Amino acid sequence: MQLPGKIDRYIAAEVAWPALLGLAIFTLVLLLGRIVKIIELIVAKGVALSDILNLLSFLLPTFFSITVPLAFLLGILLGFTRLSSDCEIIALKASGVGLSRMLWPVVALGLIASLLTAWSTLYAQPLANRAFRAKLYAIANQHVDAGLQPAVFNDDFDGLIIYANAIDEQGQLHDIFISDERNTGNAPLLLASTGRIVANNEQMSLQLELQDGSIHRRLREAAEETYQLIQFGEYRIDLALAGAASGAKEPHYKNKELTLAQLLDKSRTDQNEEQQRSSLAEFNQRLALPFAPLLFSLIGIPLGIQSSRSGRGGGFTLALVIALAYFMLLTTGRTLAEQNHLPVILCMWLPNIVFLVLGVALFRQASHERHFFLLSWILTGMDILLSTVRRREK
């Protein structure tokens, strides 16, 4: 009676350790991809290391929704590839432990991975996205004045080049010149005697408030060209730090920052049909994504057994290919849901349906020790690819 328990723990360990290692590696890779932009954005402002770490921590829930399913699939493929290459799968089958019995510890780990993905997508991700935007705004609000230097052309803001002849101790700008290049077809020049940066706490945005100035714009209409001059007593320009795509300029939360209840309410009450479909697509995507690890359980075991000839490198490549196919289907389904009149629910759940059917077919074939023709094509193509890469490395 103790043998099945030992086997379960043994198989679970073979899957869990490479999955945990893959989770750390994939998350680190995604963090490194974002940390460069964050450093470029805020290091010059003298922001504390603790603030940088806070920003990075707010990105983790978004990353986990991708890296947890991917790492779990990698763990299955590497674990069962190792078991198959060492003939342990054959030994287990000879001992009366069938493939269906081997599935249970993998499904148990898949439930844990699904719960972690669900926590990330359903709860932590919208809160973290809000916190990231609020923290980025707070950092910009505290340090934006430090980046402005008198008699220097400043390009820290997207689409704006700001020049101030002098800046007093209160942060007031004097003799200001601004080139607004956000509208490339009709870029105006602004001149103002004074100005200051103010914070809009409701919208969590920064604005440059100008006094006593003028707007100069050259208009081209057909063959004619005219010059427009507008005098103003007070004028405000919205500011966005260069590269701060996550900085908010809108007063309302974006879909990725809304809870499930708020998304569902928005999908029912929004007057814009396109926004309704977008909110409903986001709602269904968050519900569908946590099922990915369980679907990968069905697909990963037969693929891991059959791909033992390709080694660990083949398992890693196969995991990336499968995960890429799943997320591409999810992205395609979302695009169809938002831009067409196809049912949103069908579009967002279609990847899960496809992978469920494929997983059941693969698992049944593997249980009866039959080769799935599509799998043979994939593995043959991977062998050719890996052989080509190895030859080139030599």
C-alpha positions as CSV (number, residue, x, y, z in Angstrom):
1,M,0.0,0.0,0.0
2,Q,3.0,2.3,0.4
3,L,4.3,1.8,-3.1
4,P,1.8,4.1,-4.9
5,G,2.5,6.8,-2.4
6,K,6.3,6.6,-3.0
7,I,5.7,6.5,-6.8
8,D,3.5,9.6,-6.5
9,R,6.1,11.5,-4.6
10,Y,8.8,10.3,-6.9
11,I,6.9,11.5,-10.1
12,A,5.9,14.7,-8.4
13,A,9.5,15.5,-7.4
14,E,10.7,14.8,-11.0
15,V,8.2,17.4,-12.3
16,A,8.3,19.9,-9.4
17,W,12.0,20.7,-9.3
18,P,12.5,21.6,-13.0
19,A,9.2,23.5,-12.9
20,L,10.4,25.6,-9.9
21,L,13.7,26.2,-11.7
22,G,11.9,27.2,-14.9
23,L,9.6,29.5,-12.9
24,A,12.6,31.3,-11.5
25,I,14.4,31.6,-14.9
26,F,11.4,32.7,-16.9
27,T,10.3,35.3,-14.3
28,L,13.9,36.6,-14.1
29,V,14.0,36.9,-17.9
30,L,10.8,38.9,-18.0
31,L,12.0,41.1,-15.1
32,L,15.3,41.8,-16.8
33,G,13.3,42.9,-19.9
34,R,11.4,45.5,-17.9
35,I,14.1,46.6,-15.5
36,V,16.1,48.3,-18.2
37,K,13.2,50.6,-19.1
38,I,12.5,51.3,-15.4
39,I,16.2,52.1,-14.8
40,E,16.3,54.4,-17.8
41,L,13.2,56.1,-16.6
42,I,14.0,56.8,-12.9
43,V,17.7,56.3,-12.1
44,A,18.5,59.8,-13.4
45,K,15.9,61.2,-11.0
46,G,17.7,59.8,-7.9
47,V,14.9,57.4,-7.0
48,A,15.6,55.1,-4.0
49,L,16.4,51.4,-4.6
50,S,13.4,50.5,-2.4
51,D,11.1,52.3,-4.9
52,I,12.6,50.4,-7.8
53,L,12.1,47.1,-6.0
54,N,8.5,48.1,-5.3
55,L,7.9,48.7,-9.0
56,L,9.4,45.4,-9.9
57,S,7.3,43.5,-7.3
58,F,4.1,45.0,-8.8
59,L,5.0,43.4,-12.1
60,L,5.3,39.8,-10.6
61,P,1.5,38.9,-10.7
62,T,1.3,39.8,-14.4
63,F,4.4,37.7,-15.1
64,F,3.1,34.8,-13.0
65,S,0.1,34.4,-15.2
66,I,2.5,33.5,-18.0
67,T,5.5,31.9,-16.3
68,V,3.6,29.6,-14.0
69,P,1.8,27.6,-16.8
70,L,5.0,27.7,-18.9
71,A,7.2,26.5,-16.1
72,F,4.8,23.7,-15.1
73,L,4.7,22.5,-18.7
74,L,8.5,22.6,-18.8
75,G,8.6,20.5,-15.6
76,I,6.3,17.8,-17.0
77,L,8.3,17.6,-20.2
78,L,11.7,17.5,-18.6
79,G,10.5,15.1,-15.8
80,F,8.9,12.6,-18.1
81,T,11.7,12.9,-20.7
82,R,14.1,11.9,-18.0
83,L,11.9,9.0,-16.8
84,S,11.4,7.7,-20.3
85,S,15.1,8.0,-21.4
86,D,16.2,6.0,-18.3
87,C,13.5,3.4,-19.1
88,E,11.7,4.1,-15.8
89,I,8.4,4.5,-17.6
90,I,8.7,1.0,-18.9
91,A,9.6,-0.3,-15.5
92,L,6.6,1.4,-13.9
93,K,4.3,-0.1,-16.6
94,A,5.8,-3.5,-16.0
95,S,5.0,-3.1,-12.3
96,G,1.4,-2.4,-13.1
97,V,1.5,1.3,-12.9
98,G,-0.3,2.6,-16.0
99,L,0.0,6.0,-17.6
100,S,-3.4,7.0,-16.1
101,R,-2.0,6.3,-12.6
102,M,1.0,8.4,-13.3
103,L,-1.3,11.3,-14.2
104,W,-2.6,11.8,-10.7
105,P,0.5,13.3,-9.1
106,V,0.9,15.6,-12.1
107,V,-2.7,16.7,-11.9
108,A,-2.2,17.4,-8.2
109,L,0.7,19.7,-9.0
110,G,-1.4,21.1,-11.9
111,L,-4.1,22.1,-9.4
112,I,-1.5,24.0,-7.3
113,A,-0.2,25.7,-10.4
114,S,-3.8,26.5,-11.5
115,L,-4.6,28.0,-8.1
116,L,-1.4,30.2,-8.2
117,T,-2.4,31.3,-11.7
118,A,-5.9,32.0,-10.6
119,W,-4.7,34.0,-7.6
120,S,-2.5,36.0,-10.0
121,T,-5.0,36.7,-12.7
122,L,-8.2,37.1,-10.7
123,Y,-7.0,38.9,-7.6
124,A,-3.4,40.1,-7.5
125,Q,-2.9,41.3,-11.1
126,P,-5.5,44.1,-11.1
127,L,-4.4,45.3,-7.7
128,A,-0.7,45.2,-8.7
129,N,-1.4,47.1,-11.9
130,R,-3.2,49.9,-10.0
131,A,-0.4,50.0,-7.4
132,F,2.2,50.1,-10.2
133,R,0.5,53.1,-11.8
134,A,0.1,54.9,-8.5
135,K,3.7,54.3,-7.5
136,L,5.0,55.5,-10.9
137,Y,2.9,58.6,-10.6
138,A,4.2,59.2,-7.0
139,I,7.8,58.8,-8.2
140,A,7.3,61.2,-11.1
141,N,5.5,63.7,-8.9
142,Q,8.3,63.7,-6.4
143,H,11.3,63.7,-8.7
144,V,10.2,65.4,-11.9
145,D,11.5,68.8,-10.9
146,A,14.9,67.4,-10.3
147,G,15.3,66.5,-14.0
148,L,14.6,70.0,-15.2
149,Q,17.7,72.1,-15.5
150,P,17.8,75.8,-16.5
151,A,19.1,76.7,-20.0
152,V,19.0,73.0,-21.0
153,F,16.7,71.4,-23.6
154,N,14.8,68.7,-21.7
155,D,13.3,65.7,-23.5
156,D,12.3,63.5,-20.5
157,F,8.6,63.8,-21.5
158,D,7.1,62.0,-24.4
159,G,6.8,64.1,-27.5
160,L,7.9,67.3,-25.7
161,I,11.1,69.3,-25.7
162,I,11.1,71.9,-22.9
163,Y,13.5,74.7,-22.4
164,A,13.4,77.1,-19.5
165,N,15.9,80.0,-19.3
166,A,15.7,80.0,-15.5
167,I,14.2,78.0,-12.6
168,D,13.7,79.6,-9.2
169,E,13.9,77.8,-5.8
170,Q,10.1,77.2,-5.8
171,G,10.3,75.3,-9.0
172,Q,8.8,78.1,-11.1
173,L,10.0,78.1,-14.7
174,H,10.8,81.4,-16.5
175,D,11.1,82.3,-20.2
176,I,9.8,78.9,-21.5
177,F,10.1,77.4,-25.0
178,I,8.3,74.2,-25.8
179,S,8.3,72.1,-29.0
180,D,5.3,69.9,-29.0
181,E,6.0,67.0,-31.3
182,R,3.2,64.7,-30.3
183,N,1.3,65.6,-33.4
184,T,3.9,65.2,-36.1
185,G,1.7,66.5,-38.9
186,N,1.0,69.8,-37.1
187,A,3.6,70.4,-34.4
188,P,3.2,73.7,-32.5
189,L,5.7,75.8,-30.7
190,L,4.8,77.4,-27.4
191,L,6.3,80.4,-25.6
192,A,5.4,81.4,-22.1
193,S,6.8,83.9,-19.6
194,T,6.3,81.5,-16.6
195,G,5.1,78.0,-15.8
196,R,5.1,75.3,-13.2
197,I,4.5,71.5,-13.0
198,V,1.3,70.6,-11.1
199,A,-0.1,67.3,-10.1
200,N,-3.6,66.1,-10.9
201,N,-4.3,63.7,-8.1
202,E,-7.7,62.6,-9.4
203,Q,-6.3,61.5,-12.8
204,M,-2.9,60.6,-11.4
205,S,-1.1,62.7,-14.1
206,L,1.3,65.6,-14.3
207,Q,0.6,68.8,-16.1
208,L,2.7,71.8,-17.1
209,E,0.7,75.0,-16.3
210,L,1.9,78.0,-18.5
211,Q,1.0,81.6,-18.0
212,D,1.1,84.6,-20.4
213,G,2.3,82.9,-23.6
214,S,1.5,82.1,-27.2
215,I,1.1,79.1,-29.5
216,H,2.7,79.3,-32.9
217,R,1.6,76.8,-35.5
218,R,2.1,76.5,-39.3
219,L,-0.9,75.1,-41.1
220,R,-0.7,73.3,-44.4
221,E,-4.0,72.9,-46.2
222,A,-3.9,71.8,-49.8
223,A,-1.6,74.1,-51.7
224,E,-1.9,77.0,-49.2
225,E,0.2,77.5,-46.1
226,T,-0.9,79.7,-43.2
227,Y,0.6,80.8,-39.9
228,Q,-1.5,80.6,-36.8
229,L,-0.8,82.6,-33.6
230,I,-2.8,82.1,-30.4
231,Q,-2.3,84.2,-27.3
232,F,-3.2,82.7,-23.9
233,G,-3.3,83.8,-20.3
234,E,-3.2,80.2,-18.9
235,Y,-2.6,76.9,-20.7
236,R,-2.0,73.4,-19.5
237,I,-0.1,70.6,-21.2
238,D,-0.4,66.9,-20.1
239,L,3.0,65.4,-19.3
240,A,4.1,61.7,-19.6
241,L,7.6,60.6,-18.8
242,A,9.3,59.1,-21.8
243,G,8.9,55.3,-21.8
244,A,6.3,55.4,-19.0
245,A,3.7,53.4,-20.9
246,S,2.2,52.4,-17.6
247,G,1.8,55.9,-16.4
248,A,-1.9,56.9,-16.5
249,K,-3.3,59.9,-18.2
250,E,-6.9,58.7,-18.2
251,P,-9.2,59.4,-15.2
252,H,-10.6,55.9,-15.3
253,Y,-9.0,52.6,-14.7
254,K,-8.0,50.4,-17.6
255,N,-9.5,46.9,-18.1
256,K,-6.3,45.3,-16.7
257,E,-6.7,47.3,-13.5
258,L,-10.4,46.3,-12.9
259,T,-11.6,43.5,-10.7
260,L,-13.8,40.7,-12.1
261,A,-17.0,42.3,-10.8
262,Q,-16.0,45.7,-12.2
263,L,-15.2,44.2,-15.6
264,L,-18.6,42.4,-15.7
265,D,-20.4,45.6,-14.8
266,K,-18.5,47.5,-17.4
267,S,-19.3,45.0,-20.1
268,R,-23.0,45.4,-19.3
269,T,-23.2,49.2,-18.8
270,D,-20.6,50.7,-21.1
271,Q,-22.2,52.7,-23.9
272,N,-19.4,51.8,-26.4
273,E,-20.0,48.4,-27.9
274,E,-16.3,48.0,-28.6
275,Q,-15.5,48.7,-24.9
276,Q,-18.1,46.2,-23.9
277,R,-16.6,43.5,-25.9
278,S,-13.1,44.4,-24.7
279,S,-14.2,44.2,-21.1
280,L,-16.0,40.9,-21.6
281,A,-12.9,39.5,-23.4
282,E,-10.7,40.5,-20.4
283,F,-13.2,38.9,-18.0
284,N,-13.2,35.6,-19.8
285,Q,-9.5,35.5,-20.4
286,R,-8.9,35.8,-16.6
287,L,-11.3,32.9,-16.1
288,A,-9.8,30.7,-18.8
289,L,-6.1,31.2,-18.2
290,P,-6.0,29.3,-14.8
291,F,-7.0,26.1,-16.6
292,A,-3.9,26.1,-18.7
293,P,-1.7,24.1,-16.2
294,L,-4.3,21.3,-16.1
295,L,-4.5,21.2,-19.9
296,F,-0.8,21.1,-20.0
297,S,-0.9,18.0,-17.7
298,L,-2.7,16.0,-20.4
299,I,-0.5,17.2,-23.2
300,G,2.9,17.2,-21.4
301,I,3.0,13.6,-20.3
302,P,2.6,11.9,-23.7
303,L,4.9,14.5,-25.3
304,G,7.5,14.1,-22.6
305,I,7.5,10.3,-23.1
306,Q,7.8,10.5,-26.9
307,S,10.3,13.3,-26.9
308,S,13.0,11.5,-24.9
309,R,15.1,11.1,-28.0
310,S,15.6,14.8,-28.2
311,G,17.0,15.2,-24.7
312,R,16.5,18.1,-22.3
313,G,17.1,20.6,-25.0
314,G,14.3,19.1,-27.0
315,G,12.0,19.3,-23.9
316,F,12.8,22.9,-23.3
317,T,12.2,23.8,-27.0
318,L,8.9,21.8,-27.1
319,A,7.7,23.6,-23.9
320,L,8.2,27.0,-25.5
321,V,6.5,25.9,-28.8
322,I,3.4,24.5,-27.0
323,A,3.1,27.5,-24.7
324,L,3.6,29.9,-27.6
325,A,0.9,28.1,-29.5
326,Y,-1.5,28.4,-26.6
327,F,-0.9,32.1,-25.9
328,M,-1.0,32.8,-29.7
329,L,-4.4,31.2,-29.8
330,L,-5.5,33.2,-26.8
331,T,-4.3,36.4,-28.3
332,T,-5.9,35.6,-31.7
333,G,-9.2,34.8,-29.9
334,R,-9.1,38.1,-28.0
335,T,-8.5,40.0,-31.3
336,L,-11.4,38.3,-32.9
337,A,-13.6,38.9,-29.8
338,E,-12.8,42.6,-29.7
339,Q,-12.8,43.5,-33.4
340,N,-15.5,41.2,-34.9
341,H,-19.0,40.1,-34.1
342,L,-18.0,36.6,-33.1
343,P,-19.2,35.4,-29.7
344,V,-16.7,36.7,-27.1
345,I,-17.1,33.6,-24.8
346,L,-16.4,31.2,-27.7
347,C,-13.3,33.2,-28.9
348,M,-11.8,33.3,-25.4
349,W,-12.4,29.7,-24.4
350,L,-11.5,28.2,-27.8
351,P,-7.8,27.7,-26.9
352,N,-8.8,25.7,-23.8
353,I,-11.2,23.6,-25.9
354,V,-8.6,23.0,-28.6
355,F,-6.0,22.0,-26.0
356,L,-8.4,19.8,-24.1
357,V,-9.3,17.8,-27.2
358,L,-5.7,17.6,-28.3
359,G,-4.6,16.6,-24.8
360,V,-7.2,13.8,-24.5
361,A,-6.3,12.5,-27.9
362,L,-2.6,12.5,-27.2
363,F,-3.1,10.9,-23.8
364,R,-5.3,8.1,-25.1
365,Q,-2.8,7.4,-27.9
366,A,0.1,7.3,-25.4
367,S,-1.9,5.0,-23.0
368,H,-2.4,2.5,-25.8
369,E,1.3,3.0,-26.8
370,R,0.4,4.3,-30.2
371,H,2.1,7.1,-32.0
372,F,0.1,10.2,-32.8
373,F,1.0,11.2,-36.4
374,L,1.0,14.9,-35.7
375,L,3.3,14.3,-32.7
376,S,5.7,12.3,-34.9
377,W,5.9,15.2,-37.4
378,I,6.6,17.7,-34.6
379,L,9.3,15.6,-33.0
380,T,10.9,14.9,-36.4
381,G,11.0,18.6,-37.1
382,M,12.5,19.3,-33.7
383,D,15.2,16.7,-34.2
384,I,16.1,18.3,-37.5
385,L,16.2,21.7,-36.0
386,L,18.3,20.7,-33.0
387,S,20.7,18.7,-35.2
388,T,21.1,21.8,-37.4
389,V,21.8,24.0,-34.5
390,R,24.4,21.6,-33.0
391,R,26.2,21.3,-36.3
392,R,26.4,25.1,-36.6
393,E,27.8,25.3,-33.1
394,K,30.6,22.9,-34.0
